[in-house]
């Protein structure tokens, strides 16, 4: 269900949705990390406090130090180097009376009777071995004296173990760790260590500020990237989709694909390719429609002739007339057959052309091979001789398709042969021109062209044809014209000036070396 919903979203929405999921996951892990920063820092300091307290208690018991003002005073003077890395160490007797304080190493007796200021507890954190033994009263946000704290501690589940908590006032945060001292199985007093913990708050605040800045920066980058993605990629793609829909629906709605075609990136190339492909496809569709219309028109004429001849044939008994009608029927059937055959071949050629690729070829041996093949056939059939000549160059290189060059020459030779009489000659010449063209000329001695405008002969189904139309479909020269155009060439037809006959001239561009 989720994947189906995701697939239905636009590219921009998918991008934003995926970024939202990733951002949410990162935020979750970041929250977990930040939630553990302060407890982990407190834990490290608490462990140090606990080690100092345990070592101090062991030393007090080993030295058999009494928990009174005099003995604690002597102990502090003799062991003060132990506490030099700590802010403050405080000693209390079993009745919660102050008996020693490293902040007053002059050991003025009044310092041991001074009551500590009342303090505000914002949060509590127990040492590692006592995480599950917090006292509810100590956890409350309320003002307590140190004596009250010790009383709460002595009656809590933490009694007998070290207990750490944070003390926060307006200017600073302190970490305090307390533990009772047991000697000969009885409690003799309490020991407390206080240390400045502003670095914990500073480190926590710095991490939170860094995460916040990073989140804002990432969000800003995603916002900018989303705008760029939408402005320069998503909208152009949507325009291309709209363009394809307009083409599909044959709508007259204008599209802005021209603005996309001017881009110099991949989308510009895609737009140009899509537009060129569309134009080419439209040309092919129009070409197919026009060709089908012309073909139907061309077939309709012989069919009408067939119908008339067959009807007359049924009503006549004249042998001579019947023979003429049978010749007409045979001629029209041959005409239709030739039309269908050439049309089918033309469709096959168009499909083949879409798969064939141009390459550099030397057309001189190709043309000579076609001429040799036709000489072997036509000398026997009609005693027509085809003469081949070139201007002496060894190479005539063009970008082309070998079998299509053969098809061009073969069709032109077929056309010349059909107009030539027995014993006549056909001339094929190939040469290079000064304007870097390869010129192929095919000249015959036939009746020539009847048209003043010889460009008409290259049109499909041109009507001014020889008497033996069954040998021609009217497509041969049109096919030649299309193949020459495919090779970026030019084809011209004219009548010979020196004698009767026709000449067809083809110009192919030479490959630039």
ROVEX-146744 format. One record per residue (C-alpha): residue in one letter; x, y, z. Coordinates in nm, 2 decimals, padded with zeros to 4 digits. Layout:
! residues N
 aa   east  north     up
  a      X      Y      Z
...
//
This chain:
! residues 513
 aa   east  north     up
  x  00.00  00.00  00.00
  x  00.28  00.24  00.10
  x  00.49  00.16 -00.22
  x  00.18  00.21 -00.43
  x  00.12  00.55 -00.27
  x  00.49  00.64 -00.32
  x  00.48  00.55 -00.69
  x  00.18  00.78 -00.74
  x  00.37  01.08 -00.62
  x  00.55  01.33 -00.85
  x  00.93  01.33 -00.86
  x  00.95  01.64 -00.64
  x  00.71  01.50 -00.38
  x  00.90  01.17 -00.38
  x  01.22  01.37 -00.32
  x  01.08  01.57 -00.04
  x  00.91  01.27  00.12
  x  01.23  01.06  00.11
  x  01.43  01.36  00.26
  x  01.17  01.39  00.53
  x  01.20  01.03  00.62
  x  01.58  01.05  00.63
  x  01.57  01.38  00.82
  x  01.33  01.22  01.08
  x  01.55  00.92  01.13
  x  01.86  01.14  01.18
  x  01.66  01.36  01.42
  x  01.56  01.06  01.62
  x  01.92  00.94  01.66
  x  02.03  01.29  01.73
  x  01.77  01.33  02.01
  x  01.89  01.00  02.16
  x  02.25  01.12  02.14
  x  02.17  01.46  02.30
  x  01.96  01.29  02.57
  x  02.27  01.08  02.67
  x  02.53  01.36  02.65
  x  02.47  01.51  02.99
  x  02.42  01.18  03.18
  x  02.74  01.04  03.03
  x  02.94  01.34  03.13
  x  02.80  01.34  03.48
  x  02.87  00.97  03.50
  x  03.24  01.02  03.43
  x  03.27  01.29  03.70
  x  03.07  01.08  03.94
  x  03.30  00.78  03.90
  x  03.60  01.00  03.99
  x  03.41  01.13  04.30
  x  03.32  00.78  04.41
  x  03.68  00.66  04.37
  x  03.81  00.95  04.58
  x  03.54  00.89  04.85
  x  03.61  00.52  04.87
  x  03.98  00.58  04.89
  x  03.93  00.85  05.16
  x  03.70  00.62  05.36
  x  03.95  00.34  05.34
  x  04.23  00.58  05.46
  x  04.02  00.71  05.75
  x  03.94  00.35  05.87
  x  04.31  00.24  05.82
  x  04.43  00.54  06.03
  x  04.15  00.49  06.28
  x  04.05  00.85  06.24
  x  03.76  00.96  06.46
  x  03.48  01.17  06.31
  x  03.53  01.48  06.52
  x  03.67  01.82  06.46
  x  04.02  01.76  06.58
  x  04.09  01.43  06.41
  x  03.94  01.54  06.08
  x  04.14  01.86  06.11
  x  04.46  01.66  06.14
  x  04.35  01.43  05.86
  x  04.29  01.72  05.62
  x  04.63  01.88  05.70
  x  04.81  01.55  05.65
  x  04.62  01.44  05.33
  x  04.52  01.76  05.16
  x  04.72  01.67  04.85
  x  04.46  01.39  04.79
  x  04.19  01.66  04.73
  x  04.39  01.92  04.54
  x  04.21  01.83  04.21
  x  03.87  01.86  04.36
  x  03.67  02.18  04.43
  x  03.55  02.09  04.78
  x  03.54  01.80  05.02
  x  03.30  01.82  05.32
  x  03.29  01.59  05.63
  x  02.98  01.55  05.86
  x  02.94  01.34  06.17
  x  02.66  01.10  06.23
  x  02.44  01.38  06.36
  x  02.48  01.57  06.03
  x  02.71  01.83  06.19
  x  02.99  01.99  05.98
  x  03.33  01.87  06.11
  x  03.56  01.94  05.81
  x  03.58  02.14  05.49
  x  03.87  02.17  05.24
  x  03.75  02.53  05.17
  x  03.86  02.62  05.52
  x  04.19  02.46  05.57
  x  04.27  02.72  05.84
  x  04.03  02.50  06.03
  x  03.87  02.79  06.21
  x  03.63  02.61  06.45
  x  03.35  02.84  06.35
  x  03.37  02.70  06.00
  x  03.26  02.36  06.13
  x  02.94  02.49  06.29
  x  02.84  02.71  06.00
  x  02.53  02.59  05.83
  x  02.56  02.55  05.45
  x  02.34  02.77  05.24
  x  02.02  02.63  05.12
  x  02.04  02.51  04.76
  x  01.80  02.44  04.47
  x  01.82  02.10  04.31
  x  01.72  02.09  03.94
  x  01.80  01.74  03.86
  x  01.94  01.42  04.01
  x  02.17  01.15  03.87
  x  02.27  00.84  04.06
  x  02.61  00.67  04.01
  x  02.64  00.37  03.79
  x  02.58  00.11  04.06
  x  02.27  00.29  04.20
  x  02.07  00.39  03.89
  x  01.75  00.22  04.02
  x  01.77  00.35  04.38
  x  01.66  00.71  04.35
  x  01.47  00.86  04.64
  x  01.15  01.04  04.54
  x  01.19  01.32  04.80
  x  01.54  01.40  04.68
  x  01.42  01.42  04.32
  x  01.17  01.69  04.39
  x  01.25  02.05  04.29
  x  01.25  02.22  04.63
  x  01.49  02.41  04.86
  x  01.67  02.19  05.11
  x  01.95  02.25  05.36
  x  02.25  02.02  05.34
  x  02.14  01.86  05.68
  x  01.80  01.79  05.53
  x  01.96  01.64  05.23
  x  02.17  01.41  05.45
  x  01.86  01.31  05.64
  x  01.68  01.23  05.32
  x  01.98  01.03  05.20
  x  02.00  00.83  05.53
  x  01.64  00.72  05.49
  x  01.65  00.65  05.12
  x  01.73  00.34  04.93
  x  02.07  00.49  04.83
  x  02.19  00.47  05.19
  x  02.51  00.28  05.21
  x  02.60  00.36  04.85
  x  02.73  00.67  04.68
  x  02.47  00.92  04.55
  x  02.53  01.19  04.29
  x  02.32  01.48  04.19
  x  02.34  01.83  04.02
  x  02.30  02.15  04.21
  x  02.22  02.45  03.99
  x  02.19  02.82  04.09
  x  02.19  03.14  03.89
  x  02.56  03.14  03.81
  x  02.69  02.79  03.82
  x  02.62  02.42  03.83
  x  02.78  02.18  04.07
  x  02.80  01.81  04.09
  x  02.77  01.67  04.44
  x  02.84  01.32  04.55
  x  02.77  01.19  04.91
  x  02.82  00.87  05.09
  x  02.80  00.76  05.45
  x  03.11  00.62  05.64
  x  03.07  00.29  05.82
  x  03.32  00.18  06.08
  x  03.29 -00.13  06.30
  x  02.95 -00.19  06.14
  x  02.81  00.14  06.25
  x  02.76  00.47  06.07
  x  03.01  00.73  06.20
  x  02.95  01.02  05.95
  x  02.92  01.14  05.59
  x  03.15  01.25  05.32
  x  03.05  01.49  05.04
  x  03.24  01.61  04.73
  x  03.13  01.91  04.53
  x  03.28  02.00  04.19
  x  03.21  02.27  03.94
  x  03.00  02.12  03.65
  x  02.96  02.42  03.43
  x  03.17  02.24  03.16
  x  02.90  01.97  03.14
  x  02.63  02.23  03.07
  x  02.87  02.41  02.83
  x  02.94  02.09  02.64
  x  02.58  02.00  02.63
  x  02.47  02.34  02.51
  x  02.75  02.34  02.24
  x  02.63  02.01  02.11
  x  02.27  02.12  02.10
  x  02.36  02.45  01.93
  x  02.57  02.25  01.67
  x  02.29  02.01  01.60
  x  02.04  02.30  01.57
  x  02.27  02.49  01.33
  x  02.33  02.18  01.13
  x  01.96  02.10  01.11
  x  01.88  02.46  00.99
  x  02.17  02.44  00.73
  x  02.04  02.10  00.61
  x  01.69  02.22  00.59
  x  01.80  02.53  00.40
  x  02.01  02.32  00.16
  x  01.71  02.08  00.10
  x  01.49  02.38  00.04
  x  01.73  02.53 -00.22
  x  01.79  02.20 -00.38
  x  01.41  02.14 -00.40
  x  01.36  02.48 -00.57
  x  01.64  02.41 -00.82
  x  01.51  02.06 -00.88
  x  01.16  02.19 -00.94
  x  01.26  02.50 -01.14
  x  01.52  02.35 -01.37
  x  01.44  01.98 -01.39
  x  01.08  01.88 -01.28
  x  00.90  02.16 -01.46
  x  01.09  02.10 -01.79
  x  01.01  01.72 -01.76
  x  00.65  01.81 -01.70
  x  00.65  02.03 -02.01
  x  00.79  01.74 -02.21
  x  00.52  01.51 -02.07
  x  00.26  01.77 -02.17
  x  00.42  01.79 -02.51
  x  00.38  01.42 -02.57
  x  00.02  01.43 -02.45
  x -00.05  01.71 -02.70
  x  00.10  01.51 -02.98
  x -00.08  01.20 -02.87
  x -00.42  01.38 -02.85
  x -00.35  01.57 -03.17
  x -00.44  01.89 -02.98
  x -00.37  02.24 -03.11
  x -00.26  02.36 -02.77
  x  00.08  02.54 -02.79
  x  00.37  02.40 -02.59
  x  00.69  02.57 -02.48
  x  00.92  02.30 -02.60
  x  01.11  02.56 -02.81
  x  01.24  02.72 -02.48
  x  01.36  02.37 -02.37
  x  01.54  02.31 -02.70
  x  01.76  02.61 -02.64
  x  01.90  02.45 -02.32
  x  02.26  02.33 -02.35
  x  02.22  02.03 -02.11
  x  02.08  01.68 -02.14
  x  01.72  01.81 -02.12
  x  01.79  02.04 -02.42
  x  01.92  01.74 -02.61
  x  01.62  01.53 -02.51
  x  01.38  01.81 -02.61
  x  01.55  01.84 -02.95
  x  01.56  01.47 -03.00
  x  01.19  01.43 -02.90
  x  01.09  01.72 -03.13
  x  01.29  01.58 -03.42
  x  01.15  01.24 -03.36
  x  00.79  01.38 -03.35
  x  00.85  01.58 -03.67
  x  01.00  01.27 -03.84
  x  00.71  01.05 -03.72
  x  00.46  01.30 -03.85
  x  00.63  01.31 -04.18
  x  00.63  00.93 -04.20
  x  00.26  00.92 -04.11
  x  00.18  01.19 -04.37
  x  00.40  01.00 -04.62
  x  00.22  00.67 -04.55
  x -00.12  00.84 -04.58
  x -00.03  01.01 -04.91
  x  00.13  00.70 -05.05
  x -00.17  00.48 -04.96
  x -00.40  00.74 -05.12
  x -00.19  00.74 -05.44
  x -00.17  00.36 -05.44
  x -00.55  00.33 -05.41
  x -00.59  00.58 -05.69
  x -00.34  00.40 -05.91
  x -00.50  00.06 -05.86
  x -00.85  00.20 -05.92
  x -00.76  00.28 -06.28
  x -00.65 -00.07 -06.39
  x -00.94 -00.22 -06.19
  x -01.19  00.00 -06.38
  x -01.02 -00.11 -06.70
  x -01.04 -00.48 -06.59
  x -01.41 -00.45 -06.51
  x -01.49 -00.29 -06.84
  x -01.29 -00.53 -07.04
  x -01.44 -00.83 -06.86
  x -01.80 -00.70 -06.91
  x -01.73 -00.65 -07.28
  x -01.56 -00.99 -07.31
  x -01.88 -01.16 -07.19
  x -02.09 -00.99 -07.45
  x -01.87 -01.03 -07.76
  x -01.81 -01.33 -07.98
  x -01.56 -01.16 -08.21
  x -01.24 -01.35 -08.19
  x -01.01 -01.06 -08.28
  x -01.19 -00.83 -08.03
  x -01.17 -01.10 -07.76
  x -00.80 -01.13 -07.81
  x -00.76 -00.75 -07.77
  x -00.97 -00.76 -07.45
  x -00.76 -01.05 -07.31
  x -00.44 -00.85 -07.38
  x -00.60 -00.56 -07.19
  x -00.69 -00.79 -06.90
  x -00.34 -00.93 -06.89
  x -00.18 -00.59 -06.91
  x -00.39 -00.45 -06.62
  x -00.33 -00.76 -06.40
  x  00.04 -00.72 -06.46
  x  00.01 -00.35 -06.38
  x -00.16 -00.42 -06.05
  x  00.08 -00.69 -05.96
  x  00.38 -00.46 -06.03
  x  00.23 -00.19 -05.81
  x  00.17 -00.42 -05.52
  x  00.52 -00.58 -05.55
  x  00.70 -00.24 -05.57
  x  00.49 -00.10 -05.29
  x  00.57 -00.40 -05.07
  x  00.94 -00.37 -05.15
  x  00.93  00.00 -05.07
  x  00.79 -00.07 -04.73
  x  01.05 -00.33 -04.66
  x  01.32 -00.09 -04.77
  x  01.20  00.18 -04.53
  x  01.21 -00.07 -04.24
  x  01.56 -00.18 -04.34
  x  01.68  00.18 -04.38
  x  01.58  00.25 -04.01
  x  01.82 -00.03 -03.90
  x  02.11  00.03 -04.14
  x  02.40  00.27 -04.05
  x  02.61  00.49 -04.27
  x  02.98  00.42 -04.30
  x  03.27  00.53 -04.52
  x  03.26  00.34 -04.85
  x  03.43  00.35 -05.19
  x  03.14  00.35 -05.44
  x  03.36  00.29 -05.75
  x  03.39 -00.09 -05.71
  x  03.02 -00.11 -05.61
  x  02.91  00.07 -05.93
  x  03.15 -00.13 -06.15
  x  03.02 -00.46 -06.00
  x  02.65 -00.36 -06.08
  x  02.75 -00.27 -06.44
  x  02.93 -00.60 -06.49
  x  02.63 -00.79 -06.37
  x  02.39 -00.61 -06.60
  x  02.63 -00.65 -06.90
  x  02.62 -01.02 -06.85
  x  02.24 -01.02 -06.86
  x  02.14 -00.75 -07.11
  x  02.40 -00.85 -07.37
  x  02.21 -01.18 -07.40
  x  01.86 -01.04 -07.37
  x  01.86 -00.72 -07.59
  x  02.22 -00.69 -07.70
  x  02.25 -00.37 -07.50
  x  02.60 -00.28 -07.40
  x  02.67 -00.08 -07.08
  x  03.00  00.11 -07.09
  x  03.18  00.20 -06.76
  x  03.44  00.47 -06.72
  x  03.60  00.67 -06.43
  x  03.83  00.97 -06.43
  x  04.13  00.78 -06.31
  x  04.10  00.82 -05.93
  x  04.14  00.51 -05.71
  x  03.90  00.61 -05.44
  x  03.55  00.77 -05.44
  x  03.47  00.78 -05.07
  x  03.13  00.88 -04.93
  x  02.92  00.82 -04.62
  x  02.67  00.56 -04.74
  x  02.51  00.22 -04.74
  x  02.66 -00.02 -04.99
  x  02.35 -00.21 -05.09
  x  02.15  00.11 -05.13
  x  02.41  00.25 -05.37
  x  02.37 -00.08 -05.57
  x  01.99 -00.03 -05.56
  x  02.02  00.33 -05.70
  x  02.24  00.22 -05.99
  x  02.03 -00.09 -06.06
  x  01.70  00.11 -06.07
  x  01.85  00.37 -06.30
  x  01.99  00.10 -06.54
  x  01.66 -00.07 -06.54
  x  01.49  00.25 -06.64
  x  01.74  00.32 -06.91
  x  01.72 -00.03 -07.05
  x  01.34 -00.01 -07.06
  x  01.36  00.29 -07.28
  x  01.65  00.16 -07.50
  x  01.61 -00.04 -07.82
  x  01.80 -00.36 -07.91
  x  02.17 -00.29 -07.99
  x  02.19  00.05 -07.82
  x  02.44  00.16 -07.56
  x  02.43  00.29 -07.21
  x  02.72  00.49 -07.05
  x  02.81  00.50 -06.68
  x  03.07  00.76 -06.58
  x  03.21  00.84 -06.23
  x  03.43  01.14 -06.16
  x  03.53  01.40 -05.90
  x  03.42  01.77 -05.93
  x  03.60  02.08 -05.82
  x  03.34  02.15 -05.55
  x  03.43  01.82 -05.37
  x  03.15  01.62 -05.51
  x  03.15  01.27 -05.66
  x  02.94  01.27 -05.98
  x  02.78  00.96 -06.13
  x  02.63  01.00 -06.48
  x  02.41  00.74 -06.65
  x  02.33  00.82 -07.02
  x  02.13  00.62 -07.27
  x  02.03  00.64 -07.64
  x  01.66  00.59 -07.59
  x  01.37  00.83 -07.67
  x  01.46  01.07 -07.39
  x  01.21  01.25 -07.16
  x  00.89  01.41 -07.30
  x  00.86  01.65 -07.01
  x  01.00  02.00 -07.01
  x  01.02  01.99 -06.63
  x  01.22  01.67 -06.58
  x  01.19  01.69 -06.20
  x  00.84  01.55 -06.23
  x  00.97  01.20 -06.32
  x  01.09  01.15 -05.96
  x  00.73  01.19 -05.82
  x  00.54  00.88 -05.73
  x  00.31  00.73 -06.00
  x  00.40  01.00 -06.25
  x  00.15  00.95 -06.53
  x  00.35  01.01 -06.85
  x  00.49  00.66 -06.89
  x  00.59  00.43 -07.17
  x  00.34  00.21 -07.35
  x  00.45 -00.11 -07.18
  x  00.34  00.02 -06.84
  x  00.32 -00.33 -06.70
  x  00.70 -00.33 -06.67
  x  00.69 -00.02 -06.45
  x  00.50  00.09 -06.14
  x  00.60  00.45 -06.14
  x  00.79  00.40 -05.81
  x  01.14  00.32 -05.94
  x  01.27  00.68 -05.99
  x  01.09  00.79 -05.67
  x  01.28  00.52 -05.48
  x  01.60  00.64 -05.63
  x  01.53  01.00 -05.54
  x  01.46  00.90 -05.17
  x  01.78  00.70 -05.15
  x  01.99  00.98 -05.30
  x  01.84  01.22 -05.05
  x  01.93  00.97 -04.77
  x  02.29  01.00 -04.87
  x  02.27  01.39 -04.88
  x  02.31  01.38 -05.25
  x  02.14  01.55 -05.55
  x  01.98  01.39 -05.86
  x  01.90  01.57 -06.19
  x  01.75  01.44 -06.51
  x  01.78  01.59 -06.86
  x  01.78  01.51 -07.23
  x  02.10  01.47 -07.42
  x  02.19  01.77 -07.64
  x  02.41  01.58 -07.90
  x  02.15  01.31 -07.98
  x  01.84  01.13 -07.86
  x  01.86  00.99 -07.52
  x  01.83  01.08 -07.15
  x  02.09  01.15 -06.88
  x  02.06  01.12 -06.51
  x  02.33  01.28 -06.29
  x  02.39  01.21 -05.92
  x  02.61  01.42 -05.69
  x  02.74  01.27 -05.37
  x  02.93  01.47 -05.11
  x  03.29  01.35 -05.06
  x  03.39  01.25 -04.70
  x  03.59  01.53 -04.55
  x  03.94  01.40 -04.47
//
